[in-house]
Amino acid sequence: MKTKSLLSIPILLLSMLINGQTIKSDSETFTHQDSLRGSITPERAWWDLNYYHLDIAVNPKTKSIKGKNTIRYTILEPNQTLQIDLQAPMKLTKAVQDGEELVVLKDGNAHFINLKKPQIKINAQEEIQIYYEGKPRVAVRAPWDGGISWKKDNNGNDFIASSCQGLGASVWWPNKDHMYDEVDSMKISVNVPKHLMNISNGRLQSTEEQNNGTTTYNWVVTNPINNYGVNINIGDYVHFSEVYEGEKGPLDMEYYVLRDNLEKAKKQFKDAPKMMKAFEYWFGPYPFYEDSFKLVEVPYLGMEHQSSVTYGNQYKQGYLGRDLSRTGWGLKFDFIIIHESGHEWFANNITYKDAADMWIHEGFTAYSENLFLDYHYGSEASADYVIGTRANIQNDKPIIGTYNVNSEGSSDMYYKGANMLHTLRQLVNDDEKWRQLLRGLNKTFYHQTVTTQEIENYISEFLELNLTAFFNQYLRDIRIPNFEYYIENNELNYRWNNVVKNFEMPIEIEINNDNLWLYPNAAWQKTKIKTSEISIDRDYYITHKQLK
């Protein structure tokens, strides 16, 4: 589909890093290890990931994990070396295929396994077992750093959870630790002391009581899942549930909380079905009906683990009791329930291929906060909220990071991303069309990994707009468009300043209580008016200046 310039479109068409680990500092200095983690190496590219069975024992006393990961894969092209990632101090103890132990060459966190069996039959499926053990990195400030949180609840019971976005799932289990290749399905078997429960992704298939005073919990995930979305949550949990009648039928919504917090959770988690109603309206059906939806209490703030969203917001409204928008609207909902669940659509359904494109996760999900408000409280409330979050924007570096080195961009991917989308909504000027765009993204890229360019192209084609300069301005530049104007001899003179090449975004202004669309670019333009004052629409994420 051909796209049109924004100038030709009729009017009718028209610092808070909340979660996840910061990957790199502003120095933009990258290492050999960054490349091994962040690029699709030849030792990754030749095989397609099909299935994991992660089978582990977690020992709270020693703060250690031991077990194996069985990996099933399909051969795409001949190669005899396979890359598996596992971060120190965890140790890969052996790799086995067809009963034979294999040679493993270690290069930092990357482990290159020399396969004996000829890997030459295209589309053939093979299997390998990776054995490992050790004391994984302790998460000191989860979820901002990665690893395992080893805590205690108020009754002295162990309270343990994983969080590893950015740093990588290989901080606690061996896998193909790159976002481009999601496993199609997996089984997660976790052995814990018998007085504790483990909650992971998907559905609980079975429990097995062992003779040594432990219990193994077997969870099965039937949908594709990214590595950092896999989690373990271990504690003295109690469970309650409800059935939500969603777009695809009955959806099991399961809740696991510490024993002492049951009554608080029954009240606070009423936001969960409200979330589901709003997001299914805007984004389309919840993407993982087969695996259920879960909220699981953890000893840190929270994270978007697929079908196992983790919660640690202290049963408070807003973000730990604070309103990130400073408008009052942020206290109308529990931030962690809404934000982290929004990631089920943008992060878990639509997943970036490269960490540089992390805005696809965080921009759309930060924007989902005001869409929740839009659904339940109306458009003015949602506009107040998203505009209020502009105070959190730093414009310190571009939203898109550096590719192939596991590098995210600016934390502005959250609320600058949200305000970019809110601005784009004004250009569409048709809320139903906007809703169909958001739903179309989730349908078109259902269970896929994507690039920024794919998202940009889809939006441009859907809206029949040339949005190249628009996205370059907000994603790849730190400048905010400045609408400059002056009024002289009953003429409004106006232009865009502080903009990238070919930036031509329409804007709506108000003159004497009437709305007028203008189509500025970097050159001065003029139009006749009968007033000395104009009002700029606040919904656009821009600055404006009247010149004397």
C-alpha positions in Angstrom: 0.0 0.0 0.0 1.4 3.4 -0.9 1.6 6.0 1.8 0.7 9.6 1.5 2.5 12.6 2.8 1.0 14.0 6.0 0.5 17.3 4.2 -2.0 15.7 1.8 -4.1 13.9 4.3 -7.6 15.3 4.8 -8.5 16.6 8.2 -10.8 13.7 8.9 -7.8 11.2 8.8 -6.2 13.2 10.8 12.9 9.7 34.7 11.2 6.8 35.4 12.6 3.3 34.5 9.7 1.3 36.0 11.0 -2.2 35.6 13.6 -4.1 33.7 17.4 -3.8 34.2 19.4 -1.1 32.6 21.8 -2.7 30.2 24.4 -0.1 29.5 25.5 3.3 30.7 25.6 6.3 28.5 29.2 5.6 27.6 28.1 3.4 24.7 31.2 1.3 25.2 30.5 -2.3 24.2 32.5 -5.5 24.7 33.0 -8.8 23.0 30.6 -10.3 25.5 28.0 -7.7 24.6 28.2 -8.9 21.0 28.0 -12.5 21.9 24.8 -11.8 23.9 23.3 -9.2 21.6 23.9 -10.5 18.1 22.5 -13.5 16.1 25.8 -15.3 16.0 26.5 -18.1 13.4 26.2 -20.5 16.3 22.7 -19.3 17.0 21.4 -18.7 13.5 21.5 -22.3 12.1 19.0 -23.8 14.5 15.4 -22.9 15.4 14.3 -23.3 19.0 11.2 -25.6 19.5 11.0 -26.8 23.1 12.5 -26.5 26.6 12.1 -28.7 29.6 13.7 -26.8 32.4 14.0 -29.3 35.3 15.6 -27.9 38.4 15.8 -28.1 42.2 16.0 -24.9 44.2 17.7 -25.1 47.6 16.8 -22.0 49.7 19.4 -23.0 52.4 22.3 -22.8 50.1 20.8 -20.3 47.7 21.6 -22.6 44.8 20.0 -24.1 41.8 20.8 -27.5 40.1 19.3 -29.3 37.2 19.1 -29.5 33.5 17.5 -27.9 30.4 16.4 -30.3 27.6 16.4 -28.3 24.4 14.6 -29.5 21.2 15.5 -27.7 18.0 15.1 -27.8 14.2 18.1 -27.6 11.9 17.9 -24.7 9.4 21.3 -25.1 7.9 24.3 -27.4 8.5 26.6 -26.5 11.4 28.3 -28.4 14.2 28.6 -25.8 16.9 25.7 -24.6 19.0 25.8 -21.6 21.4 24.1 -21.8 24.8 24.3 -19.0 27.3 24.8 -19.3 31.0 26.2 -16.5 33.3 28.7 -16.9 36.1 28.8 -17.9 38.8 26.4 -20.6 37.4 28.3 -23.5 35.8 27.5 -25.6 32.8 28.6 -29.0 34.0 28.0 -31.0 30.9 26.1 -31.2 27.5 24.7 -34.5 26.3 23.2 -35.5 22.9 22.1 -39.1 22.1 23.7 -40.2 25.4 27.1 -38.9 24.5 28.8 -36.1 26.4 30.0 -33.3 24.3 33.0 -30.9 24.3 32.0 -27.4 25.5 34.2 -24.4 24.8 33.5 -21.5 27.1 33.9 -17.8 26.1 32.7 -15.8 29.1 28.9 -16.4 29.4 28.7 -18.0 25.9 29.2 -21.8 25.7 30.0 -23.3 22.3 29.0 -26.9 22.2 30.7 -29.1 19.6 28.1 -31.6 18.3 29.3 -35.1 17.3 26.2 -36.1 15.4 26.1 -34.6 11.9 23.7 -31.7 11.8 23.1 -31.7 8.1 19.5 -32.7 7.5 17.4 -29.6 7.0 14.2 -29.4 9.0 15.3 -32.4 11.1 14.5 -32.1 14.8 17.2 -32.8 17.4 17.6 -32.7 21.2 20.3 -31.8 23.6 20.5 -31.8 27.4 22.3 -29.1 29.3 23.3 -29.8 32.9 24.2 -27.0 35.2 24.4 -25.9 38.9 25.5 -23.1 41.1 24.6 -20.1 43.2 23.0 -17.6 40.8 23.6 -13.9 41.0 21.6 -12.3 43.8 19.3 -9.6 42.8 20.1 -6.7 45.1 17.6 -4.2 43.8 15.1 -6.3 41.8 13.7 -5.7 39.3 16.3 -3.0 38.3 19.1 -5.5 38.6 18.8 -9.1 37.6 19.0 -12.5 39.3 17.3 -14.3 42.1 15.7 -12.6 45.1 16.2 -14.7 48.3 13.9 -13.2 50.9 11.8 -14.2 53.9 8.1 -13.4 54.5 6.8 -12.1 57.8 6.5 -15.6 59.2 10.1 -16.5 58.4 9.3 -18.6 55.3 11.5 -18.4 52.3 10.2 -16.0 49.6 12.1 -16.4 46.4 11.7 -15.1 42.9 13.5 -14.5 39.6 13.7 -11.3 37.5 16.1 -10.9 34.7 15.0 -8.6 31.9 17.9 -6.9 30.2 20.6 -8.9 32.1 19.2 -12.1 30.5 17.5 -15.3 31.6 20.9 -17.0 31.4 21.7 -15.4 34.8 19.8 -18.4 36.3 19.3 -21.0 33.6 21.0 -22.1 30.4 19.2 -21.2 27.2 19.5 -19.5 23.8 19.5 -16.1 25.3 18.5 -13.8 22.5 15.1 -12.4 22.0 14.8 -13.1 18.3 14.0 -16.8 18.8 11.2 -17.7 21.2 10.7 -21.3 22.3 7.3 -22.6 20.9 6.4 -24.3 24.2 8.0 -25.5 27.4 7.7 -27.4 30.6 9.0 -26.0 33.9 9.7 -28.5 36.7 10.8 -26.9 39.9 11.6 -28.9 43.1 11.2 -27.0 46.4 10.9 -27.8 50.1 7.5 -29.4 50.7 6.1 -26.5 52.9 6.6 -24.1 49.9 5.0 -23.8 46.5 6.5 -22.8 43.1 4.5 -20.8 40.7 5.7 -20.5 37.1 4.3 -19.8 33.7 1.4 -21.6 32.0 -0.8 -24.1 33.8 0.1 -26.5 36.7 0.1 -29.9 35.1 1.0 -31.9 38.2 2.8 -32.0 41.6 5.0 -34.8 42.7 5.9 -35.4 46.4 9.4 -36.7 46.8 10.8 -38.9 49.5 13.3 -36.3 50.6 10.8 -33.9 51.9 10.4 -31.9 48.7 7.7 -31.3 46.1 8.1 -30.9 42.4 5.7 -28.5 40.6 5.3 -29.2 36.9 4.1 -26.2 34.8 3.4 -26.4 31.1 3.4 -23.4 28.7 1.7 -24.1 25.4 2.4 -20.7 23.7 5.7 -19.2 22.5 7.5 -17.5 25.3 10.6 -15.2 25.5 13.4 -16.3 27.9 13.1 -13.4 30.4 9.4 -14.1 30.6 10.1 -17.5 32.2 10.0 -17.3 36.0 10.1 -19.1 39.3 8.2 -17.8 42.4 8.6 -19.8 45.6 6.8 -19.1 48.8 4.1 -19.9 51.3 1.4 -19.1 48.8 -2.4 -19.3 49.0 -4.6 -19.3 45.9 -7.9 -17.9 44.8 -9.3 -17.5 41.3 -12.1 -16.3 39.1 -13.3 -16.9 35.5 -13.4 -13.9 33.2 -15.8 -14.1 30.2 -13.5 -12.7 27.6 -13.4 -12.2 23.8 -12.3 -15.8 23.3 -14.5 -17.3 26.0 -13.9 -18.2 29.6 -10.4 -17.1 30.9 -9.0 -18.6 34.1 -7.6 -15.8 36.2 -5.5 -17.2 39.0 -4.0 -15.3 42.0 -1.2 -16.5 44.3 -0.3 -14.4 47.3 1.4 -14.8 50.7 -0.9 -16.3 53.3 -1.1 -13.2 55.4 -2.2 -11.0 52.4 -5.2 -13.0 51.2 -7.9 -10.5 52.2 -5.9 -7.5 50.9 -5.4 -9.3 47.6 -9.0 -10.2 47.2 -9.8 -6.4 47.3 -6.8 -5.1 45.4 -6.9 -7.6 42.6 -10.3 -6.4 41.5 -8.3 -4.3 39.2 -7.3 -7.4 37.2 -10.7 -8.1 35.5 -11.1 -4.3 35.0 -7.7 -4.4 33.3 -8.7 -7.3 31.1 -11.9 -5.6 30.0 -10.1 -2.4 29.0 -7.2 -4.1 27.2 -9.3 -6.6 25.3 -11.3 -3.6 24.1 -8.3 -1.7 22.9 -5.7 -4.4 22.0 -7.8 -7.5 21.2 -8.1 -10.8 23.0 -5.7 -11.7 25.7 -3.0 -13.6 23.8 -2.6 -16.6 26.2 -6.0 -18.0 27.0 -4.5 -21.5 26.8 -2.0 -20.7 29.6 -4.4 -18.7 31.8 -3.6 -15.4 33.5 -1.9 -15.2 36.8 -0.9 -12.5 39.3 1.8 -13.8 41.7 3.0 -11.9 44.7 6.8 -11.5 44.8 9.4 -9.8 47.1 10.1 -7.0 44.5 8.0 -4.5 42.6 6.8 -6.6 39.7 7.6 -7.8 36.2 5.7 -8.9 33.1 6.5 -12.6 33.1 4.2 -14.2 30.6 0.9 -15.6 32.0 2.6 -15.2 35.4 2.7 -11.5 36.0 4.5 -10.7 39.3 3.2 -8.2 41.8 4.9 -6.4 44.7 3.1 -3.0 44.8 2.3 -3.4 48.5 -1.4 -3.4 47.8 -1.4 0.3 47.2 -2.9 2.5 44.5 -0.6 4.1 42.0 3.1 3.3 41.9 3.8 2.3 45.5 1.2 4.9 46.5 2.5 7.6 44.2 0.8 9.1 41.1 3.4 9.2 38.3 1.3 11.7 36.4 0.8 14.1 39.4 -2.8 14.6 38.3 -4.7 12.4 40.7 -5.7 9.9 38.0 -2.7 7.7 38.7 -4.3 6.8 42.0 -7.4 5.4 40.4 -5.6 2.1 39.7 -2.9 -0.2 41.0 0.0 0.7 38.7 1.7 -2.7 38.7 -1.4 -4.7 37.9 -2.2 -2.4 35.0 1.3 -1.8 33.6 2.7 -5.2 33.9 -0.4 -6.9 32.6 -0.3 -4.5 29.6 2.9 -6.2 28.7 1.0 -9.4 27.9 0.1 -7.7 24.6 3.3 -5.6 24.1 6.3 -7.6 25.2 4.9 -11.1 25.4 2.6 -11.2 22.4 4.6 -8.7 20.3 8.2 -9.0 21.3 11.2 -7.1 20.1 14.0 -8.9 18.2 16.7 -6.7 19.6 17.0 -4.9 22.9 17.5 -1.6 21.0 13.8 -1.7 20.1 12.6 -2.1 23.7 10.3 0.9 23.2 7.9 -1.5 21.5 7.4 -3.0 24.9 7.6 0.0 27.1 6.1 2.8 25.0 2.9 0.9 24.1 2.6 -0.4 27.7 3.1 3.0 29.3 0.5 4.2 26.9 -1.8 1.4 28.0 -2.0 3.1 31.4 -4.0 6.0 30.0 -6.0 3.7 27.7 -7.1 1.9 30.9 -8.2 5.3 32.2 -9.8 6.1 28.9 -12.0 3.0 29.0 -13.1 3.4 32.6 -13.0 7.2 33.2 -13.1 8.9 29.8 -10.8 10.6 27.3 -10.2 13.8 29.4 -9.0 11.7 32.3 -6.7 9.7 30.1 -5.3 12.8 28.4 -4.7 14.5 31.8 -2.7 11.4 32.8 -0.5 10.9 29.8 0.2 14.7 29.5 1.1 14.6 33.2 3.7 12.0 32.7 5.7 14.3 30.5 7.3 15.6 33.6 9.2 12.3 33.7 10.7 12.7 30.3 14.4 13.6 30.2 15.3 13.7 26.5 18.8 12.7 27.3 19.3 10.2 24.5 17.3 8.6 21.7 14.6 6.1 22.6 16.1 3.5 20.2 19.4 2.0 21.4 22.4 0.4 19.6 21.7 -2.8 17.7 23.4 -6.2 18.1 25.0 -5.5 21.5 22.1 -6.0 23.9 21.7 -2.2 24.4 18.5 -0.5 25.2 17.8 3.2 24.6 16.7 6.0 26.9 14.3 5.3 29.7 12.2 7.9 27.9 10.9 4.8 26.0 8.2 4.8 28.7 6.5 8.2 28.7 8.0 9.8 25.7 6.9 6.7 23.9 3.4 7.0 25.4 3.2 10.7 24.5 4.4 10.0 20.9 1.5 7.5 20.6 -0.9 9.9 22.1 0.2 12.5 19.6 -0.2 10.1 16.8 -3.8 9.4 18.0 -4.5 13.1 17.4 -3.3 12.8 13.8 -5.6 9.8 13.2 -8.5 11.9 14.6 -10.7 8.8 14.6 -10.8 6.8 17.8 -12.3 3.7 16.3 -9.7 3.6 13.6 -7.1 4.1 16.3 -8.5 1.1 18.2 -8.5 -1.0 15.1 -4.8 -0.1 14.6 -3.9 -1.3 18.1 -5.9 -4.5 17.7 -4.5 -5.0 14.2 -0.9 -4.8 15.5 -1.7 -7.6 18.0 -3.4 -9.7 15.3 -0.8 -9.2 12.6 2.2 -9.8 14.9 0.5 -12.4 17.0 3.2 -14.4 18.9 5.9 -12.9 16.8 9.2 -11.1 17.3 9.5 -7.8 15.5 11.7 -4.8 14.6 10.9 -1.2 15.0 10.9 -0.9 11.2 8.1 -3.5 11.0 6.0 -1.6 13.5 6.6 1.7 11.8 5.7 0.2 8.4 2.5 -1.4 9.7 1.3 1.8 11.3 2.2 4.0 8.2 0.4 1.6 5.8 -2.6 1.1 8.1 -3.1 4.9 8.4 -2.0 5.7 4.9 0.4 8.2 6.2 4.1 8.8 5.6 5.3 8.7 9.2 9.1 8.3 8.5 10.0 11.8 9.8 7.5 11.5 12.6 9.2 8.4 14.0 12.7 9.7 13.3 11.8 12.8 15.4 10.5 11.0 18.4 12.4 7.7 18.4 15.8 8.6 17.0 16.3 12.3 18.0 16.2 14.0 21.4 14.7 17.3 20.2 11.0 18.1 20.8 9.3 19.8 17.8 8.8 23.5 18.5 5.8 25.2 16.9 6.9 28.8 16.3 4.5 31.5 15.2 3.7 35.2 15.1 0.7 37.2 14.2 1.1 40.2 11.9 -1.4 42.2 9.8 -4.2 39.6 10.5 -2.0 36.8 9.3 -0.7 33.8 11.3 2.8 33.0 10.4 4.0 29.6 11.5 6.6 26.8 11.1 8.2 23.8 12.8 11.6 24.4 14.4 13.9 22.0 16.2 12.9 19.2 13.9 14.4 16.4 11.7 14.5 16.6 7.9 11.1 16.5 6.2 9.1 16.8 9.5 5.6 17.9 8.4 3.2 17.0 11.2 -0.2 18.6 11.1 -1.4 20.3 14.2 -4.8 21.5 15.4 -5.2 25.0 16.9 -8.1 26.9 18.4 -9.1 30.4 17.1 -12.1 32.1 18.6 -13.5 28.8 19.9 -13.2 27.3 16.4 -10.7 24.5 15.6 -8.3 24.9 12.6 -5.9 22.4 11.2 -2.5 23.7 10.1 0.1 21.8 8.0 3.4 23.3 9.0 6.9 22.3 7.9 10.3 23.9 8.5 9.5 26.8 6.2 7.4 29.8 7.2 3.8 29.6 6.1 0.9 32.0 6.7 -2.9 32.0 6.9 -5.5 34.8 7.4 -7.0 35.0 10.9 -9.1 37.6 12.7 -7.6 37.5 16.2 -4.4 38.2 18.0 -4.5 35.0 20.1 -4.5 31.3 19.3 -4.5 28.2 21.5 -2.4 25.1 20.9 -3.9 21.7 21.4 -2.3 20.3 24.6 -2.5 16.7 23.3 0.5 17.1 21.0 3.9 16.4 22.6 5.5 19.6 21.3 6.7 22.9 22.6 5.5 26.2 21.2 6.7 29.8 21.1 5.1 33.0 20.0 7.7 35.3 18.4 7.4 39.0 18.8 
